[in-house]
Amino acid sequence: MNILYIEPYYSGSHKKWIDSYQKHSIHTIDILSLPGNKWKWRMHGGAVTLAQQLNNSNKTYDLILCSDFLNLPVFKSLVSKKQQGPFIMYFHENQLSYPWSPDDDDKKLNRDLHYHYINYTSSLVSDFNLFNSNYHFKSYISSLQSYLKKMPDFNNFETIDYIKDKSDILYIGCDLNKFDLYKNSNSKSNHPIILWNHRWEFDKNPELFFNTLFKLKEDNVDFDLVVLGENFSKYPEIFDRAKSILKDNILHFGYCENFEDYAKWLWKSDILPVTSNQDFFGISIMEAVYCNVQPILPNRLTYPELFKKSINSDFFYDSDSSFYQRLKNTIQNKHKINISHINKFDWSIIHKEYDKTFNDLAKMSIKL
C-alpha cells in the first residue's frame, strides 16, 4: 500500500515518529513536509504550500495521513480530485487542550481560539482520527465541548459525537531497543542521580521540579543531577537559577548532541521526577523508564494509563504538596519497578498494529 504523510512541522517528535514508522512499515510511505519552525504559520499557510507540492508531484496514494498541524479543510479543497483519500488525521497534540504559554502574544490578545478551530474542523472533515493516547482523545473531546460553548449561536454540538464515532487510539511507537547497546555503560554515582530529559519549556513545569530540588538541598538530602532535553533561545529562567544553585550536584547540564551520550546518561540515572502540566503521551519518560530509571509521576494526564498505576502505585503522587515527600522517600529507598509492559511500544512490535490499522482504514470511506 502507498501512504503519503503530510507534515507541516517536520521536526522533533513529529519527525522522529514518521521516520521510524517509515523504516519499519511493510507499506511504502512518502513524506511531504515543511521545516519545523514558525508553527503558527505552518498551521495557517502550510496546507496551501503542501497542496501545491502534492499536485505538482502527479502521484496518487491509497491513504493520506495528516499531522495535527495541517489545516485539512484548506488542504482538501486545493488538492487534485484524483486524490480521493481517505484522509486520516493523527493527533500528536491539539491546540484545544494544550496549555498555552501565558506569555504568548496570541494568548494575550485572545487570538488563540483560531488554532482550536483548525484542529476542530480538521477532525470534522477527516475520514478518521487517531490519537496517541486514550487520555489525549478524552481531553480533546472534552475541550471541544468547552470550545463550542464559547460560540454565540449555532454551536453544532452534534458534531462532537460525529467526531467521536470516527476516532480511535493508536499509541506512539518508540525506538526503545536501540538503547540496549549502551546498557553496560552505566557507572553509577555515589548518590542517586535525578534526571530531567524533557524540553526546557513552561508546560513541563520546571519550577516545581527545581524548587523541590532546592528544598532537598536545603534539607541536606544527597543527590546528583543530570539535566538533558532540548532547549531553545528562550526558555524558563529557572534553568539558569538551577545551574547556579545546584552547581555542586550537577553531573551534566545541557542538550546531548548525539544519541550515544543521551542513552548513556539515561542508563546512569536513577530517578525521573515528572512535574509536567501537559503530556499527551510522554516519549522522553518512556525512554527513561525503559532504561530502568524510576519515574515519579503525577496521578493525572496520560501517566496512569501508560505506566500501569494498578501495579506501580509507588510511581505516583497526588498533588504538588506531596511531590516533595514522594521524591525524598524514593531517594532514600528506591523501589523495584515493573516495566515489562512498555516493550509493546517499541517499533519492532507496534509497527504491525500501525500497518493493520492503515490497511483497514484504506478500505473504508466515512461520509458526513
Summary of the structure (lengths in Angstrom):
residues: 368
radius of gyration: 21.5
end to end distance: 25.4
largest distance: 68.0
contacts: 1136
relative contact order: 0.12
helix: 47%
strand: 16%
